[in-house]
Amino acid sequence: MTEAIHKSGFVNIVGNPNVGKSTLMNRLVGERISIITFKAQTTRHRIMGIVNTETMQIVYSDTPGVLHPNYKLQESMLNFSKSALGDADVLLYVTDVVEKTDKNEAFLHRVQNAECPVLLLINKVDLTTQKELEGLVGKWHERLPKAEIYPISAQANFNVDVVRKRVEELIPPSPPYFEKDVLTDRPARFFVTEIIREKILLYYQKEIPYSVEVAVEQFVEEEKNIHIKSLIIVERDSQKGIIIGHRGQALKKVGIMARKDLERFFGKKVFLEMFVKVESDWRNRDNMLRMFGYQMNDSSLNIK
């Protein structure tokens, strides 16, 4: 009896903001790896979720939405998206039923020239008609003729299994890249910052969530409890006041929401302390961005 061939590959999810990449990522991985909100630019990092079987390891990678950067943080986010084009065994380009086929032409050109198989996923198909969908599929076929096109609804879990099976067919023979019990390449502290940042995105309005970064100063895990001390970074004193709220009520509300999710995530009792600190213009400061784990500019990744 011949031994089964082991397959491993990197499957990178790219696309414009707010098309449902993180929802799809979580569906494919079967775990809540990426934070999800209704706001654009929710994902800031490139996050890996690893699916293991006896004969297969698929490393899914969620990336920030492609955008034209206005400051260095957004440049870093774009670098994460560009780098995902270069190391994929399979590329999932996610769009939706609202988005135009000519949005971000330069990035689309790079997708069209990708050397790996490209699956173009039209998300949110439950929000359109069959006739409109057929027209959209035709337009995308003209735009990316080499791509395989799959209408999906990540939210409703429609056709996600079909995409998963096609991915499994396409990944190449290879030994595993990670240990078989690993779920993600990110440490526990990273998910603490992401869960807190998700609650800030949901609770506060306008520019506030986009001016915020979260750092974990202390993470002490015991048998039944986890003690966490986190720092919320803002750019101005006025933002600090808004984050804290009247008599600290806003910060308390965010803390309660975050703690509940952290307890579900870790399966332990969580004691969470949060403090707010002003770091002027942190989104344009290289040292701050490096400290938060962002990928700095690489001229080799320029689209032009």
Buried (B, 14 or more C-beta within 10 A) or exposed (E): EEEEEBBBBBBBBBBBBBBBBBBBBBBBBEBBBBBBBEBBBBBBBBBBBBBBEEEBBBBBBBBBBBBEEEBBBBBBBBBBBBBBBEEBBBBBBBBBBEBEBEEBEEBBEBBBEBEBBBBBBBBBBEEBEEEEBEEBBEEBBEBBEEBEBBBBBBBEEBBBEEBBEBBBEBBEEBEBBBEEEBBBBBEBBBBBBBBBBBBBBBBBEEEBBBBBBBBBEEBEEEEEEBBBBBBBBBBBEEBBEBBBBEEEEBBEEBBEBBBBBBBEBBEEEBEBEBEBEEBEEBBBBEEBBEBBEBBEBEEEBEEE
